[in-house]
Amino acid sequence: MFKKIFFLSILFLSFFSLFPKTEKTQNEETKSMFTEEIEVVGKIALNKTIQSVTVFKFEDIKKFEFDSLKLVLNQTPGLLTLSTGQFGQTSSTYIRGSKPTQVLYIIDGIKLRDNANIGGVNLAVLSTDLLNKIEIVRGPMSNLYGSDAMGGVININTYSKEGTKFVASAGNHNSYSSNFSISKPIKDFNLGLSLNFQRFSDNIENDIFKNTGISTKADYKNQSIEIGLRFFGNFTNSGIPFNMGLSTPNRNYKQDYYIISLPFTYKFNENSKLNVKLSFNNSKYNFEDPDDLWSPLFKTKFNNYETEVIFNTLLFNKLMINTGIDYSNQSISNENNYGKIFDCEKTNYFSGYINAGIDLNNLLISTSLRYDKYKNVNSNISPQIGFSYLAFNKLKIHASYSQSFKAPLISQQINPWGKPNFELDPEKGKSFEIGTDFYYGKFVFSATYFNTKYKDMIDWVTVDWATYTGQYRNIKEADVYGIELSTNFKPIKNLSIYGAYTFLHSEDRETGEELPRKPKHTVSASIIYTHKKFTFAASMVYVGKRDDFDFTLYAPKVENPSFNTYSLTISVPLNTGLSIFGKITNLFDNEHEEIIGYPSPGRRFQVGIRYKIN
C-alpha cells in the first residue's frame, strides 16, 4: 500500500509543479533560512530534502556550552545516545531503533569506520568546541554511503570560522576543559587548527576521564582546483569505575581515532565537478583490568585505506546527477591475555552508485542505486526513491522508500570465540517514511512517520552447550515504526524554544518482545533567552522506561526505569569577543542508570571564559 501511495503522490504533485513560481515567492524562498544546503545529502536545500534531517550550527551549540557531542545528539528527534555510566564512558547511538553499528559518522567529508568494534563508533565523547556544524540524517542512507549507514548518518564539520578562539572552563571534582582554535586565509590558501583538552571526574574512585581532540585543515583554492589536507583525531583515556554494578578500581580503557585525508576537486564548469578523496583512518582500543580473572586484557586495532571518486553535474538546470565509486582495504588485529586473536586479518570492498534528482520548481524527485561487494559476503543492491514538495514556500511534504544493509564484521565471520561462519549474509532493512515540515515566519513544526522491517539480523547462537561454543548467525527479524515530532519557534524577539518527541515501537518477531534499550517515549526540549547583557539557556532530556539486561542477576531482560535530566547555562559578555559563562548539568542530581549496572554522573558545576578575535 505504501508504494502505491508513494507513486500516486508523485504523479499528483508533478502536475502542480509545472506551474512556475511568482517572482515574489522566489524572493521569499531565497531569504528563508531553510534554503541552506545540506552537504550530506548532496547539497540539497533543507526545505527540499527527501530525507529527515536535523542541523545544529556552532552558534546554536555554543549557547548551551555542551561538554560533548552526546548532549547535542540527544536533542534530536528519533535519536538516542546512552552511556555505560560516568562521563566519557562507552556510548551507543541508536537512530530509529537501529543498532549502534548501523550509524555512520562522517568527519569533514571522510567516513569514519571502525569495523573492529562490535559496539560501533564511540564518538559521543567528542568535545563540542571542535564542532562547526552537525547534519543528522535520520533513516537509512545505504544508497549513498553503503553498509555503515543502514540506520542513519551523523555528518560533522569541525571548527573553521575565520579568526582565533579560546575557551577555558573548570568545575567541581577537579574537572576542566580548554580549547584553542585558529583559522587564517593567506591568498589562495586557508589554514586552520583546533585543539581541545578535557578532564572530568565525579568524585568516585577510578573515575577520571581525559580526552584530547585535534582538527587541522590546509586548503588551496583557485577558479578550477581545490586541494586539501585534513587531520582529525580524538584520543581518550578513562577509568571505568563500575562494571555490572560492582566497583572496579583498576579498570580502564584507551580509545583513539584519527583520520588523514587528501581531498581534491576539479571544476569543469559551474555545473560539473570531479571529487577525489584519499583517506586513511585508524582506531585503537586498549582495555585493562588486572582484577578481572577472565579478561584482564583486550586490545584491538583497525586500519582502513579508502579511495573515493565522485562526479557531480547539473543538466538543463533541472537534473542533478552524482555518481561515484568507492574502494576500501581494511585490516584488524587484536589480542587478549591468551595471545593474539587476529593477526592483521584483511578484507576489502568495492562499491559504485548513482543518484539522480530532478527539480521541477517546488517538486524534487530523487532516486539512487548503490552496489556493494564485500570480501566473503554476497553482493548487495541498495535503492532509494523519494520526493519532496514545497507548497506556498511554507509546507514541505516528503516521502521515501529505501532498502539498506549492514555487512557482517570480520570478527563475526572469523569468530575466535567459537565457530567461524563465512556464510553470513548482510543484515537487511526495508524502510518507508512520510513527513511534513511547516514553516511560518519564526515557527517551524515537523512530523514524520517511519517504518522499517529488518531481516537476517546477526546474533550469537550457542551451538554446543557442553563446551559453550557459539557462532554468529542470521537469525533475527524485527519490526520498528514510530512518529517523530519537533518544533522550533520564537514567540518574542529574544526567546527561542525547541522541542522534540519520539514514539518508537520495536518488536522482535520471534519472541514478540521489545528490542533492548529502545524506549517507547523520548522527549527533549530547550529554551534560549538572549539579552544584550546575558544569554540564558536551559535544556532537558526525558528517556522512558525500556528493556535492558541485568547481568548481575543473570536475568535475560529487566525493565530499566525512566529518567530525565536538566541543564542550565548563563553567558555574560564583558566586551567585544570576551564573555564568561557558568553551567550546571544534571541540575536536580537525578540518580539513574542509562544502561543497567552503570550509574550516571551526578550534578556538576562549571564556570569558564570564551574569547574570540575576528
N, C-alpha and C positions, 0 to 999 in steps of 0.2 A: 504493500500500500504506500509506503514511504517513497518508493521510486516513482510510482505513478503521480503522486502529488508533486514531487520534485520536478519532473519533466513538464507537467501541465503548467506549473508556475512559471517555468522558463518561457514557454510559448506565450502565455498571457502577458508577461511583463515585456517580452520582446516587442509586442505591438505598440505599447505605450512609449517604449524607449526611442522609437523612431522620430518622435516629435522633438524638435530642438528646444533647448532651454533658452529662456529670455536672457538678455544681457544683464538684467538686474539680478536674476538668480545666480548667474555665473559669478558676478562680483561678490555676492553674499557667500558663495561657497569658497571662493578664493580667500576671503577674510577669515573663514571658520578655522578654529584651532584643530578641527578634526580632519583637515585635509593633509595633515602631516604624514609623510611617507613612512611605512613600516618596512624596515630593511629585511627582516627575517622571512617575510612572505614575498619578497621580490620587489620592494619599493612601491607598494600599493598604498594609496591613501587610506587612513584609518576608517573613513566613512564609506569605503568601498571594499574592504577585505571580506572574503567569504568565510574566513576563519574567525573564531572568537579570540580577540587579542586584548591584553591589558598592558598599559605602558606606564612606567614610572621614570620620571626625569630627575636629574640631580637637584633641581630646585624644589621638587616635592620631597625627596628623601632627606635633604639636609634639615628641613624644618622639624623633623622628628628626632634627628640625631640618633637614628637606629644604629646599634652596635654591629649588627651582622645582616647578611643577606636574608637569613631566615625570617627576620621580623618584617622585612618588606614583602617577601613571598606570601606570608600568612595574611596579608591584606588583600589577597587576590581571590575572587570567587572561583570555586572549583578546584582550588589548590590547597594542600595542607602539608606542612613540614613538621615532623615530630622528631624529638631528640631523646637519646638514651641518657637523660639526666642533666648534669650541670652544663653551664655554658661551654661550648666548644666540643661537646661530645658528639659521637657519630649521629648524623641526622639522615632521615629518609623523607624524600619528597614524593607525594602522591598527587597526580593530576587526574581528576575524574575517575578515581578508583584504580588507576593503573599501578604497576609496580614501580619502585624507585629506579630499577634498571631500565625502564622504558621512558625515562625523561632525559633528553639531550641538552647539555649545556654548550653554548657557543660563545667563545670569548674573542672579541674583536674580529669576528668573521671566521674563526677557526674552531672546528668541532673538538671538544674535549672528550676524549674517550678513556674509559677505564674498564676494559672488559675482563680484568682480573678480579674485580671486586663484585661479588655476588650481591652486595647491598647497594650497588650503584655509586655514582659520583657523590662524594661528601664535600660539597662546596658551600653549604649553608653557613659555615663559619666565616666566609669572606667578609672583610670589612666594607661597609658602605662608602667609606671615604675614597675607595678606589673606583667607585662607580660613577659613570656619567649618565647612563640610560639603560633601562631594562625593558625588553619586549618579551612578553609571555604569551605563547600560543597555547591555548587550552584545547587539546584534542589532537588526534593523530596527524603527523607530518612525515610519515614514511615515504610519501610520494615525492618529497623533495630531499629528505635527509636520511632515509633508509632506516635500518634496524633500531638504532638507539632512540629514534623519535616516535616510537609507537604510541606513547601517551601524550607527548607534547614537547615543546621546545622553550628553553629559557635562554634568550639571546642577550648578552651583556656587552656593552661598550664601556671600556674603562675611561678614567678621567682624561679629558683632552681640552679643557677650557683654557684659552689663552690667558697667561698671567701666572702668578705664583700664589699658592695657598698653603697655609699652615694651620693645623688643628692639633690641640692637645687637651686631654681631659684626665681626671683622676677621680677615684671613688673609694668607697669603703672596702675593707679587706685587702688593701694594698693593690687595688686594680687601677690600671691606667691604659691610655691609648693615645697614639700620636700619628700624624700623617703630614707628609711634605709632598707637594705636587708643583710641577712647573711645566709650562708649555710655551714654546717660543718659535715664531716663524722667522726664518732667515732667508730672504729672497725666495727661491723656489723650494726651499726646504722647510720642514716643520719638525721640531724635536720636542719630545715630551717624556716626563718621568714622574711617576707617582710611587711613593714608598710609605708603607704603613706598619706600625708595631702595635701589638695588643698584649695585655696581660690581665687576666681576670681570675678571681678566686671567690669562694663563697664561705670562707672560714670553716672549711671541712678538711679533714686530713686527706692529703693527696689530691686536693682539688686546686691545681694550678694549671691554667691554660695559657699557652703562649702561641702567638701567631704572627707571622711576617708575610706581608703581601707586597708584590712589586709589579709594576707595569711600565714598560718602556716602549716608545714609538719613535721611529725615524721615517720620514716620508719625503720623497722628491716628486714634484708635480709640474708638468708643463701642459701645453694645449692638448697633446695626444697621449702622453705617457704618465702613468703613476707607478712608482716603485716604493715599496715599504719594507721595513724590518720591524718585527714585533717580538717582544719577550714578555710573557706573563708567568708569574709564579706565586704560589701560595703554600707556605710551609708551616705546619702545625706540630706542636709538641705539647702533649697534655697528659696529666694524670687521669686515671679512671677510678674515682673514689668508691664506686659501688658496682657490684655485679650480681644481678638477680636478687637484690635486696640485702646483700651482705657487704660489709665494709671490706675494701681491698686497698690496703695502704701502700702497696708496691706495684700496682698495676698501672701501665702507661702505654701510650701509643704515639707514633710519629707518622704523619701523613704529608707527603709532598706531591704537589702537582706543578708542572711547568710546561709551557708551550713556546716553541721558537718557530716563527713563520716568516716567509718571504712572499708577500702578495704583489702581483704585477697586473696592471691594467693597461690595455691599449685601446684607444678610442678611434674607430674607423671614421666615424662622423657623429653628429649629435644623437643619432638614433641607434647606433650599433657599437658594441664594445666587446672585448675579449678579456676575461679574468683568468689568471693562472695563480694558484695558491700551492706553495710547497711548505709543508709543515712537519714538525716532529713534536710529539707530546709524550711525556713520561709521568708515570705515577709510581710512588713507592709507599708502602705501608709496612711499618715495623711495630710489632706488639710484643710486650714482655711482661711477665708476672711470675717471679720466682716462687711465689706461694701457691701457684696453680700446679697441682700434681699431674694433671692430664695434659695441659697445653701451656707450658711456661713460655713458649717462644713461637712466633709466627712472623714470617717476612714474605713480602711479595713485591715484584717489580714488573711493570708493564710498559712496553715501548710501542709507539705507533708512528710509522712513517707514511705520510699521505700526500698524494698529488691530486689536485682537482683542477679541471679546466671547464670554464663556463662561458658560453656565448649568449649575449643578450641583444635583441633587436626589436625595433618597433616598425611595423609595416602599415602604410596607409594611415598613420596617426591613430589607428584603432586596434590593431592586432599586436599584442605583446607576446614575444616568444623568448624563452630562455631554455637552453639545453646544455647538458654537461655530462662529463664522465668523471669517475672518482675511482682511484686505485689506492689500496692501503696494504702495507705489510705490518703485521703485529707479532709481538713475542711476549711470552710470560715466563717468569721464573719465580719460584717460591720454595720456601723450606720451613721446617718446624724443628722441634727438639730432636726428632729422629733422623734428620738429614734432609736432603733435597727432595722436594715433591715433583716439581717441574724444573727442568734444566734447559731454559731457553726454548720452550716449545713454541712453534711458529704456526701462524695461519695468515691468510690473506683474503681479500675480497675485491671484486670489481663491480662497478655499477654504472649505469647510464640512465639518464632521464630526460624528459622533455615536458615543458609546461607552457601552455598557451592560454592567453586571456584576451577576450575581445571586449572593448569598452564602447558600448552603444549609448553614449550620453550618460544617463543615470543608471544604466544597467551594465553590470560586469558579469560575464560568463567565463569561468575558468575551468580548465581540465588539465590533468597531468598524469603521467605514467612513468614509473621507475622500475628498472630491472636490477636485481642484486644477486650476485653469486658469491657465496662464501665457500671456502675450502671445506670439504667433507659435509656440506649441507646442501640440500636441494635448492635450486634457484627459486627466486620469489618475484612476483609481479605486484606492485603497489599502485593502484589507480586512485584518483580523486577527481570528483566533478562537483562544481558548486556555482552559485550565483549570489550576487548582492544587488539590491535595487534601492536607490535613494529617491524617495518621494518628497517633493517640495523642499528638498535640501534639509529636511528635518527628521524624516523617518527612514531608517535603513532596515530592510528585510534581507536576511541572508540564510542560506541553507547549503549543506554539502553532504556528500556521501563519500566515504573513504574505506579503503582496505589497507591494513597495516600489518607489520610483523616484527618479531624480535628474534634474531638468530641465537641459537644456543651458545653459551660461553665455552671457551676452550676447557675450562676446569670442569664443566658439566659433561663434556664429551669424554675426556680422559678419565676423570673421576678417580683421583689417587686414594680416596677414602673407601672405595668399593669397586664395583664392576664398571668398566667403560661402556659407553654407548654412542657409537658413531652413526647410529640410525636416527638420532634425534631430529625431529622436524622443527622448523621455527614456530614460535607461538604466533597465533594469528588473530586479527580482530577485524570486525566489520562495524563501522560507525556511521551514524546519521545524526545530524544536528540541524536545528532550525531556530532562528532567533531574531530579535528586533532590537534596534538601538534608536532611542528617541532623543533628538537634540532640539532644545528650545531655549534660545538665549543662554543663560548660565545654568541651565538644568539639563542633565543627561540621565536617562534611565535605560537599562539594558535587561533583557530577559532572554534566556536561552534554554532550550530543551535538548538533551543529548542522550544517546542510546548506543551502547557498544556491546557486542556479543563476542566473547573470547573463546577460542578453542585451542586444543593442543598445548595447554599451559604446562610448563615443565615443573615437576616436583620430585622430591626424593621418595623412593619406594624401597622398603626393606624386602630383599629377595631371599635372604637366608637368616631366619630368626635364631638359629643355633649360634651363628657367628656374628649376628647383627650386621651382615654385609648388605649394602644397599646399592642403588643405581638410580640415576636421573632418567625419568621417562615422561613422555607426553601423556598426561592422564586427566587433566582437569579442563572443565569448561565452566564459564561464568557469564552471567548477565549483569550489566551495570547500566543504570539510567538515572537521570536526575534533572534538576532545574537549578539554574544559576540566575540570581537577581543582583543587580548592583545599581547604585545611584551616585551622582556627583552633582552638587548644586551649591549655589551661592545665594542664600536668601537676602543678604545685605552685602554691601560693598566689600567689607574686610573679613567676612566669615565664609569659610568653605567647609562643607560637610560631605563625607564619603561613607558609604555603607555597602556591604555585600552579604548575601545569604546563599547558602548552598544546601539543597536537599539531595542526598545521594542514597540510592538503593543498590545494594550489591548482593549477589547470591551465587554461591557455589552450586551448580546444577546437580551435582552428585549427591550432596548432603542436604541441600536446601537451606544451609546456614549462611549468615552474612560473612563476607570476606573480612579477615582480621584487620584491625586498625583503620577501618573505614567508617567514621561516624555518619549517621544519617543527617545530622544537622551541624552546620558550622556557620558562625556569624563573625564578621569583622566590621569595625566602624572607627572612624577618626574624625576629628574636628580641628580646624586651624583658624585662629583669630589673629589677624595681622594689624598691628597699630604702629604708628611711626616711632613709638618708644619701646615696643616689645612685640614679640611673636609668641603666642601660646598654642601648643599642640597637645592633643590627647588621643590615645588610641586604645582599642580593646580587641580581644580575640576570645570567642567562645567556641569550645570544641565539645560536641555532645558525647554521650556515652558510646562505647564501641567495644567490640570483642577484642580480646588480646590473649597472649599466652603468659601463664604464670608458672615459670619453671621451678620456682621454689616449692610449689605444691604438686608438681608433676601433673598438673591439670591440663587437659588438651586445650580448653578455652575458658576464660572467665570474662566477666564484664568489667571494663575499666570505667570508673565514674567520669562524668562530665567535669569540665573546669573552665574558668575564664581568668584572664589576666588583663591588667590595666597599666598603661604607662603615661607619664606626663613629661612635657618638656617646655621650658621657657627660655627664650633667647632675647638678649637686650643689646642693641647696637650702641657702641660707645662713640665711634666716629666712623668716617668712611673706611670701609673694609675691615674694621675691627668690631668684634662682638663677643660677649660672654654668654654662656648657656649653662643651665642646670637641668637634670632629668632624674626621674625615678622610674625604674622598671619593676613590674610585679608590685604595684602600689600597695595593695592590701595584704601582701605577704602570703598569698594563697598557696597552701601546700597541696601539691598534686604530682602525679606521675604521667607524663605524656606517653611513656611506654612502661608497663608494669615492671617493678623491680629497680627503677632508676629515678630517685627523687629529683624534681626540677629545682632550679635555683630560687632562693628567696628574694626578698626586696633588696634592691641595690640603688644607692645614691651615687650621682656622678656630677661633677662640675668641670667646665672647660672653657677654652678660648678658641676663637676662629678668626684668622687674619688672612685677607686676600688682597693682593696687589694686581690690578688690571694692567 
